[in-house]
């Protein structure tokens, strides 16, 4: 027997305040990402307080950016119920929006601390993927971000998924693709890839972060089309056909695109953005290499300009240190004290 929501989205309540699995899982994802950044930061003698402050500022910025992005594409659903805009525990945040918010915050914070932007985001890249990998399980609990209809045998016999996942994928009156799981596993592979890549001597500053965007966006492009809740817009039919054509290889493996509500358009916004992100990241890597911008390698030391400036300042106490007294003139051996005094 299946239920409309197999897992209770509320973990427990503190008085009248419910604690949702969604928020708890997002918090765990943020914490794991922080720990990965702190661990890698030790290689470069960057304090853990720096990353903790970064999280305290970056997490709210990411959530705000993610919500604004989501609501902007579904404004018709919120314009008459504005209070629902703030109910993020019910789901409805977009990862690309979160990245935009986090990057804007990072640019400001890193500049304030005197650290080069590209060097720090390189360190944070695996942690971002870890946060996304874990955060997708919040979608699982809320029964959202799922794909099109599939047979139960597909989940049990082909994917060999455990009962708790199969049961949770029974939504409405049918089983669905666990797209949250596809993206979570893709992120896990990405973490391993980035950890190997950042140990290679040829990698320059910024290229781990850009590789993160390329990897995540490749997976997102193909997984997004499986979903039935994609954010979309009405765009050029040629562009829509081009995106569908690029997705065609998925059909060779037996996958079919999920339903896209015509009311939201004919182009999935995240799919188009994923493609543009891949192209942009590749171009940036090439241009930076050709122009010689990334002078530092990933493994080179990271120095804050603020710390370096402090180290070069002479303390005030040194400016007021008394000068050494002149040496006392000693009498010459062949002269008497009286003769010396007359000179």
C-alpha positions as semicolon CSV with decimal commas, in nm:
position;residue;x (nm);y (nm);z (nm)
1;X;0,000;0,000;0,000
2;X;0,134;0,344;-0,093
3;X;0,068;0,683;0,054
4;X;0,074;1,026;-0,105
5;X;0,373;1,107;0,112
6;X;0,553;0,799;0,244
7;X;0,796;0,993;0,462
8;X;0,668;1,256;0,704
9;X;0,838;1,583;0,598
10;X;0,847;1,697;0,962
11;X;1,124;1,543;1,175
12;X;0,997;1,676;1,507
13;X;0,843;1,985;1,657
14;X;0,968;2,225;1,921
15;X;0,644;2,343;2,073
16;X;0,444;2,474;1,780
17;X;0,755;2,510;1,560
18;X;0,798;2,215;1,319
19;X;1,147;2,112;1,210
20;X;1,137;1,991;0,848
21;X;1,357;1,725;0,695
22;X;1,415;1,961;0,403
23;X;1,582;2,230;0,612
24;X;1,772;1,977;0,822
25;X;1,913;1,803;0,514
26;X;2,016;2,135;0,360
27;X;2,193;2,220;0,685
28;X;2,381;1,890;0,684
29;X;2,483;1,950;0,323
30;X;2,616;2,295;0,409
31;X;2,809;2,155;0,706
32;X;2,972;1,879;0,500
33;X;3,069;2,133;0,234
34;X;3,220;2,353;0,505
35;X;3,425;2,068;0,649
36;X;3,566;1,983;0,306
37;X;3,668;2,346;0,253
38;X;3,826;2,371;0,598
39;X;4,023;2,051;0,544
40;X;4,161;2,167;0,210
41;X;4,221;2,516;0,346
42;X;4,469;2,372;0,595
43;X;4,705;2,300;0,303
44;X;4,722;2,674;0,243
45;X;4,728;2,783;0,609
46;X;4,385;2,944;0,585
47;X;4,204;2,952;0,918
48;X;3,882;2,762;0,969
49;X;3,724;3,083;1,099
50;X;3,758;3,229;0,751
51;X;3,547;2,949;0,602
52;X;3,299;2,953;0,889
53;X;3,237;3,324;0,840
54;X;3,211;3,259;0,467
55;X;2,935;3,003;0,530
56;X;2,748;3,233;0,768
57;X;2,738;3,499;0,497
58;X;2,718;3,275;0,191
59;X;2,438;3,042;0,302
60;X;2,172;3,313;0,344
61;X;2,289;3,473;0,018
62;X;2,257;3,140;-0,162
63;X;1,910;3,072;-0,021
64;X;1,789;3,419;-0,115
65;X;1,932;3,387;-0,465
66;X;1,785;3,039;-0,506
67;X;1,440;3,151;-0,399
68;X;1,440;3,466;-0,612
69;X;1,540;3,261;-0,917
70;X;1,265;3,005;-0,855
71;X;0,992;3,258;-0,781
72;X;1,087;3,469;-1,084
73;X;1,010;3,179;-1,316
74;X;0,690;3,088;-1,131
75;X;0,565;3,434;-1,051
76;X;0,215;3,348;-1,169
77;X;0,192;3,100;-0,881
78;X;0,303;3,354;-0,621
79;X;0,174;3,695;-0,725
80;X;-0,159;3,638;-0,551
81;X;-0,006;3,457;-0,253
82;X;0,301;3,664;-0,175
83;X;0,341;3,515;0,173
84;X;0,419;3,179;0,012
85;X;0,738;3,328;-0,133
86;X;0,900;3,293;0,209
87;X;0,792;2,932;0,275
88;X;1,111;2,767;0,151
89;X;1,058;2,467;0,380
90;X;0,796;2,356;0,129
91;X;1,065;2,337;-0,138
92;X;1,107;2,554;-0,441
93;X;1,466;2,673;-0,463
94;X;1,687;2,666;-0,772
95;X;2,053;2,566;-0,753
96;X;2,161;2,806;-1,027
97;X;2,003;3,088;-0,830
98;X;2,187;2,970;-0,519
99;X;2,517;2,977;-0,707
100;X;2,453;3,330;-0,831
101;X;2,380;3,449;-0,478
102;X;2,680;3,269;-0,331
103;X;2,922;3,398;-0,598
104;X;2,812;3,759;-0,548
105;X;2,860;3,721;-0,173
106;X;3,199;3,553;-0,229
107;X;3,330;3,833;-0,449
108;X;3,254;4,087;-0,177
109;X;3,375;3,874;0,114
110;X;3,701;3,760;-0,047
111;X;3,786;4,116;-0,149
112;X;3,723;4,230;0,209
113;X;3,954;3,959;0,341
114;X;4,218;4,025;0,074
115;X;4,210;3,679;-0,081
116;X;4,208;3,619;-0,459
117;X;3,862;3,509;-0,572
118;X;3,972;3,228;-0,803
119;X;4,198;3,065;-0,543
120;X;3,929;3,044;-0,275
121;X;3,646;2,923;-0,499
122;X;3,877;2,647;-0,622
123;X;3,902;2,524;-0,264
124;X;3,524;2,548;-0,219
125;X;3,424;2,367;-0,542
126;X;3,411;2,009;-0,404
127;X;3,220;2,139;-0,102
128;X;2,960;2,297;-0,330
129;X;2,904;1,964;-0,500
130;X;2,880;1,792;-0,161
131;X;2,613;2,038;-0,051
132;X;2,417;1,977;-0,371
133;X;2,460;1,601;-0,345
134;X;2,315;1,592;0,006
135;X;2,061;1,868;-0,053
136;X;1,890;1,668;-0,326
137;X;1,771;1,425;-0,061
138;X;1,559;1,707;0,074
139;X;1,376;1,695;-0,260
140;X;1,340;1,321;-0,210
141;X;1,163;1,367;0,124
142;X;0,936;1,637;-0,017
143;X;0,859;1,423;-0,323
144;X;0,966;1,694;-0,565
145;X;1,218;1,731;-0,848
146;X;1,119;1,385;-0,972
147;X;1,100;1,263;-1,331
148;X;0,844;1,111;-1,562
149;X;0,643;0,794;-1,508
150;X;0,829;0,459;-1,502
151;X;0,736;0,102;-1,424
152;X;0,799;-0,029;-1,075
153;X;1,016;-0,300;-1,229
154;X;1,246;-0,030;-1,369
155;X;1,319;0,095;-1,018
156;X;1,347;-0,246;-0,854
157;X;1,498;-0,469;-1,123
158;X;1,702;-0,233;-1,340
159;X;1,815;0,025;-1,085
160;X;1,801;-0,216;-0,787
161;X;1,681;0,059;-0,554
162;X;1,586;-0,015;-0,193
163;X;1,223;-0,015;-0,088
164;X;1,231;0,322;0,089
165;X;1,333;0,498;-0,234
166;X;1,094;0,299;-0,454
167;X;0,802;0,368;-0,220
168;X;0,880;0,739;-0,203
169;X;0,885;0,756;-0,582
170;X;0,521;0,648;-0,592
171;X;0,364;0,990;-0,640
172;X;0,004;1,047;-0,737
173;X;-0,090;0,717;-0,894
174;X;0,239;0,611;-1,054
175;X;0,609;0,553;-1,001
176;X;0,853;0,818;-1,122
177;X;1,218;0,860;-1,216
178;X;1,426;0,937;-0,902
179;X;1,600;1,232;-1,070
180;X;1,711;1,356;-0,729
181;X;1,917;1,034;-0,702
182;X;2,065;1,069;-1,051
183;X;2,185;1,418;-0,972
184;X;2,310;1,319;-0,627
185;X;2,522;1,038;-0,771
186;X;2,648;1,265;-1,051
187;X;2,760;1,514;-0,785
188;X;2,939;1,238;-0,593
189;X;3,136;1,142;-0,905
190;X;3,214;1,510;-0,955
191;X;3,359;1,541;-0,605
192;X;3,595;1,251;-0,670
193;X;3,692;1,397;-1,008
194;X;3,771;1,742;-0,867
195;X;3,975;1,595;-0,583
196;X;4,188;1,407;-0,834
197;X;4,209;1,701;-1,072
198;X;4,329;1,948;-0,810
199;X;4,634;1,732;-0,742
200;X;4,753;1,766;-1,102
201;X;5,043;2,005;-1,159
202;X;4,901;2,154;-1,481
203;X;4,588;2,293;-1,312
204;X;4,584;2,672;-1,285
205;X;4,396;2,901;-1,048
206;X;4,023;2,907;-1,118
207;X;4,014;2,593;-1,327
208;X;3,881;2,366;-1,051
209;X;3,588;2,602;-0,997
210;X;3,520;2,626;-1,370
211;X;3,550;2,248;-1,401
212;X;3,287;2,219;-1,128
213;X;3,048;2,427;-1,339
214;X;3,119;2,217;-1,647
215;X;3,069;1,886;-1,469
216;X;2,756;1,985;-1,282
217;X;2,600;2,148;-1,588
218;X;2,658;1,843;-1,809
219;X;2,466;1,627;-1,565
220;X;2,200;1,890;-1,510
221;X;2,139;1,929;-1,884
222;X;2,050;1,563;-1,931
223;X;1,876;1,506;-1,597
224;X;1,666;1,824;-1,619
225;X;1,476;1,700;-1,924
226;X;1,358;1,395;-1,728
227;X;1,181;1,611;-1,472
228;X;0,816;1,708;-1,475
229;X;0,848;2,025;-1,267
230;X;1,107;2,217;-1,470
231;X;1,106;2,595;-1,469
232;X;1,051;2,708;-1,825
233;X;0,975;2,994;-2,060
234;X;0,840;3,047;-2,410
235;X;1,136;3,076;-2,642
236;X;1,248;3,031;-2,999
237;X;1,126;2,701;-3,143
238;X;1,463;2,649;-3,313
239;X;1,641;2,671;-2,979
240;X;1,392;2,425;-2,828
241;X;1,453;2,181;-3,113
242;X;1,829;2,220;-3,076
243;X;1,813;2,137;-2,704
244;X;1,594;1,836;-2,771
245;X;1,836;1,718;-3,037
246;X;2,131;1,737;-2,797
247;X;1,930;1,532;-2,548
248;X;1,854;1,257;-2,802
249;X;2,134;1,018;-2,684
250;X;1,935;0,964;-2,365
251;X;1,668;0,791;-2,571
252;X;1,923;0,530;-2,675
253;X;1,931;0,422;-2,310
254;X;1,554;0,399;-2,284
255;X;1,485;0,738;-2,124
256;X;1,203;0,971;-2,223
257;X;1,164;1,338;-2,148
258;X;0,935;1,437;-1,866
259;X;0,625;1,647;-1,920
260;X;0,679;2,022;-1,957
261;X;0,368;2,226;-1,892
262;X;0,305;2,442;-2,202
263;X;0,185;2,716;-1,968
264;X;0,547;2,759;-1,858
265;X;0,686;2,757;-2,211
266;X;0,876;2,528;-2,446
267;X;1,230;2,567;-2,310
268;X;1,350;2,442;-1,973
269;X;1,541;2,734;-1,823
270;X;1,787;2,519;-1,627
271;X;1,864;2,309;-1,933
272;X;1,943;2,613;-2,145
273;X;2,142;2,772;-1,864
274;X;2,338;2,450;-1,818
275;X;2,439;2,451;-2,184
276;X;2,537;2,819;-2,175
277;X;2,735;2,759;-1,856
278;X;2,934;2,475;-2,013
279;X;3,023;2,685;-2,317
280;X;3,106;2,992;-2,107
281;X;3,327;2,798;-1,865
282;X;3,524;2,637;-2,148
283;X;3,573;2,973;-2,319
284;X;3,689;3,135;-1,994
285;X;3,946;2,860;-1,936
286;X;4,082;2,895;-2,290
287;X;4,092;3,276;-2,284
288;X;4,261;3,287;-1,944
289;X;4,521;3,036;-2,061
290;X;4,591;3,220;-2,387
291;X;4,622;3,559;-2,216
292;X;4,828;3,418;-1,929
293;X;4,587;3,543;-1,661
294;X;4,605;3,241;-1,429
295;X;4,968;3,285;-1,328
296;X;4,923;3,075;-1,015
297;X;4,883;2,699;-1,013
298;X;4,629;2,542;-0,781
299;X;4,904;2,415;-0,551
300;X;5,081;2,752;-0,515
301;X;5,065;2,932;-0,178
302;X;4,767;3,158;-0,112
303;X;4,845;3,490;0,053
304;X;4,597;3,750;0,169
305;X;4,690;4,103;0,065
306;X;4,543;4,227;0,391
307;X;4,769;3,999;0,595
308;X;5,071;4,091;0,382
309;X;4,999;4,462;0,435
310;X;4,978;4,419;0,810
311;X;5,309;4,233;0,811
312;X;5,486;4,526;0,643
313;X;5,365;4,794;0,887
314;X;5,614;4,905;1,152
315;X;5,450;4,893;1,493
316;X;5,405;5,230;1,666
317;X;5,611;5,110;1,959
318;X;5,911;5,063;1,728
319;X;5,889;5,426;1,612
320;X;5,929;5,547;1,972
321;X;6,206;5,311;2,072
322;X;6,496;5,517;2,218
323;X;6,807;5,524;2,005
324;X;7,115;5,358;2,145
325;X;7,335;5,595;2,349
326;X;7,666;5,689;2,182
327;X;7,961;5,492;2,306
328;X;8,158;5,639;2,594
329;X;8,499;5,757;2,479
330;X;8,773;5,573;2,654
331;X;9,106;5,745;2,739
332;X;9,388;5,660;2,508
333;X;9,653;5,446;2,671
334;X;9,937;5,703;2,635
335;X;9,742;5,997;2,782
336;X;9,645;6,080;3,135
337;X;9,281;6,155;3,225
338;X;9,365;6,523;3,269
339;X;9,510;6,542;2,918
340;X;9,202;6,382;2,771
341;X;8,972;6,630;2,949
342;X;9,164;6,925;2,799
343;X;9,109;6,809;2,441
